[in-house]
Amino acid sequence: MISNQFQSCIDACQACAVACDQCASACLGEDDLKMMVDCIRLDRDCANICYTAISFMASNSAHAADICKVCAHICEACAQECGKHDHDHCQQCAEACRRCAEECHKMGQMAHNMA
């Protein structure tokens, strides 16, 4: 059973990963694909680290907080990049990334306080 302390962060990571996957896919269909390259790359990286963070938290890994700190950093970078673009999918992704970064920061801080 997943600890309640992880559930909020897991939910935010799941929503972020899905938003990033959807954003990357939508970006591939944009007219100016060259302008979207950094967005697509960060979407891919962000989705991957979110899925990894979910796995670490779900297994109650002792290293979950470390992964969440990295996840927060990548989510912040992705939010910043997606926020530069006016497309709805980018704006929705940026919001999901900001929420995930916030939850991952909390997770990292909570684990630090318990140590």
Order of alpha helices (4+ residues) and beta strands (2+ residues): alpha-alpha-alpha-alpha
